[in-house]
């Protein structure tokens, strides 16, 4: 699936959000410093924001989080299994911030060992579909129904995106339908249980993001 996505030439923003979503799955395993880096990396995907870091600062902080967790002895001698998981989860965040490709973060998550289960691979496949869409049935470009009820659609989509309130995507589907959308791919995507993440292709369509 990633090879197909690569041929679509996704934007740097989409790649960053995919990497972040893959790491967010292990949020509770991350040290606080890496959680902060990951959250700011997602914000930075949508453009520089006053008061937030740039890429250089994020990379420095991501590397610093790894160094604080690195065992003084060889890696095989972590103090505990929890310490090993925390270290490798922090490394995955570092890849997510540093990497401009779709492979580095997934490869680094393999170091988490038993946590990268078949269920996690299915999750990765699901967020690929959520962010990049179905390459064989891509969302429409500039559909006429987006111009109807535009302000209301934009307000709802922005609220869902900013607040990670993805449970409200069926509400967006209803609003799109009321505006005249009859595209089954778009409507079904919103009504599917997910997972949905920042970068969701339908939210991006409404918000005008790539």
N, C-alpha and C positions, 0 to 999 in steps of 0.2 A: 504493500500500500504506500509506503514511503517513497518508493521509486516512482510510482505513478504521480504522487504529489510533487516530487522534484521536477518532473516533466511539465507540470503546470506552472513552474517558476513562481512559487509563492512569495509574498512580500516578506521583508525582514520582520515586520510586525507580527504576521501570522506565525512565523517560525518561533519567535520569542514567546508568544502566548502558548503555542503547543508545548514547548519545553517547560514553561512555567506550570502548565496544567499537569504534565507528567510528574513534576516534583511535588506539586500540592497534594498529590495522593498520599504522600508520606509526611504531611505537615506536622503531625504529632511526634515524629521521630527527629525533627529538625531542632537544632539549638536556636535560641531566640534570635541570635545575630543572623543566622541564615534565613529565618522566617522574615525578618525585616528586609533583607536583601531581595528575597523572592517577591515580596509585595511591591517593593519599589521598582523592580525590574518590569513588573506588569504595568505599572503606571507609566514608566518610561516608554513602553511599547507604543503608547498613544500620544507620545510627544513630550518634550521637556516641560516640566512644571515647576513653578517657583517653589523653592523650599525642598525640592527633591534632588536626589543625586544624579550625576551623569554616569555614563558607562565606566569611565576610568575609576571613579570613586567606588562604584558597585563592585567592580572586579577586585579592587584592593580589599574591600571589606569581606568579600566572599572568600578570598584567599586567606585572610586573617582568621576567619572562622574555622577553616580547615586546620591551619597551623595550631590553633589552640586545642584542637581535638586530637592532633596527631600523637600517637603513642611514642614515648621516648625509647621504647624497645621496638623490635621488629613488629610489623603489623599483625603477625600471627599471634602476638602476645598482648592483645587488647585486655584491659582490666576486666571487661565483661562483654557479653554478646550485645547488650544495649549500647555500650560505648562504640563497638564496631559498627553497628547499624547507624548510629548518629554521625559517625565520621564519614561513612560512605554516602549517607543522605546529604550531608553538607557538601561533599564533593560533587554530587549530582547537581546541586544548586549552582555551584561554581561553573560547571559545564553549561548550565542553562543560561547563565549570564554572559559567559565568554563566547559560547558557540553561536555561529551564524548558520549552522546546518541542522538537519533533522535527526542526525544519528548520534551525536556526542552524548546527549543527555540519556537517551535510551541505553547506549552502551555502558554509561557509568552506573545506571541503575542495576545492571547485572551484578555489580559488586555487593548489592544488598542481599544476594543469595536467595534464601527461601521466601523473601517478600515479593520477588518478581515471579509470581505464579502465573499459570494459564489465565486466571481471572484478571491479573494485571495486564497481560497482553491483550485480552479482550477489551479492557478499559482503554488502552492505547488506540486500538482500532476504532473504538467508539468516538474518542475525541478527535481522531483524524477526520472522521466523517462529519463531526460537529463543526470543526473549524474550517476545513477545506471543502466540505460538501462532497456530493457524489459527482466524480468527474464525468460520468456518463449522463447525468441529469443535473447540470449546474443550475443554480438559481438564475432567474432572468436578469437582464441588464436594463436598468432604467425603465421598469415596467410602468405603464400609465397610472395604475392604481396607487402607486406611491405618492402621486401628486394630490390625491384626494385625502382629506382629513390628515394632511401632512403633519401639522403641528401636534395633533393628538397622538399620532403614531410615533412621532419623534420623541415626545415626552415619555410615553410608555416604554419605548425601547431603551431610552437612556436610563430610566429608573431601574429597569431590569438589569442592565449592564453594570451600572455603577454600584448597585447594591447586591450584586450576585443573586438576585431574586429570580432564579431561573424557573422556579415553580410557576411563575406567572406567564411563561411563554404561551400556554394555551389561551390566555387572555389576549395576547398579541395576535394569535391566529384568528381569534374571533373579530378583533378590530380590523385586521387585514381583509378578512372575508367581507365585513361590512363596507370596506372601502372598494370592494369589487375584485379582490384577488380570488382567482379560481385555480391557481397553480397548485396542484396536488403535492408536489415536492416540497414547496414552501410551507403549506399548511400542515402536512403530516410531520415535517421536521419539528415544528413548534409543539405539536401535540404528542410527540414521542416522549417517553419518560426520561430520556437522556442516557448518559450524562450530558449536560450542557456546561460550557465554560466560557470565559471571556474569549472573544474571537469567533463565537458562534456565527456561522455564515448568514443566517437569516437576520440576526441582530445587526450584523455589519451591513447587510443590504439596506436595511431601513435607516441606519445611521450614516450611510455613505462612506464606510470605512473599507479599506482593502488590506 
